[in-house]
Amino acid sequence: MLERLRRWTADTRRVDIAAAVNVEVRDTAHGERNRVRIDHRLPAPGDSAERRFRVTTHRQMLPSAHFDPAVRRKVHEAAQERGRRIFAIERTSQEVVAVLSYHLDENQSRPLLITALGTRCDAEGPRELFAMSLALAWLLKQYEHAIAEQTGRGAHVDMDASTKPRVVQTLRMLGFRTAPRVPGFVPSGRHLRQDPISRR
């Protein structure tokens, strides 16, 4: 499903991800702060009629049977009110199939940093579920490129990832590579980046 989704989203006439990302900038007592809002319904690749998936920043539940505890913890640490959690939902089951959280530093010279990228880990889940979850995790990352671009960060996205070989291997399959050093940033794990030119 991942390759079909990549080919399908390459045609922006079908899926205009950038248009689905709404970045609001508001004045607060602490200076300007941005809020990201997304609520996007998409068909499955090859099916233009049924809007099978929903990508949203609206609050969702992450059952412990569906997602790794470390992912759930990182997601819950992200600022919900500022749109720092993005969920991919399969609309027939109304279940979250993939989730992403991220941090935007107030300094625009700092890249958008993905803090969690979660796929389903059900003990008895079918292979099709895991394939769908991985593809939708990749899809969520495309919204991150749009957010980074709209907030003046050059559209590349970084990730402070686990050092577990299996995790790094999966992230490389999704397009991440070793990131260049960012002044002032000390990663807690493996610092990875995906440039906009290779995001598909």
Buried (B, 14 or more C-beta within 10 A) or exposed (E): BBEEBBEBBEEEEEBEBBEBBEBEEEEEEEEEBBBBBBEBBBBBBEEEEEEBBBBBBBEBEBEEEBBBEEBBEBBEEBBBEBBBBBBBBBEEEEBBBBBBBBBBBEEEEBBBBBBBBBBBBBEEEEEEBBEBBBBBBBBBBBBBBBBBBBBEBBBBBBBBBBEEEEBBEBBEEBBBEEBEEBEEBEBEEBBBBBBBEEBE
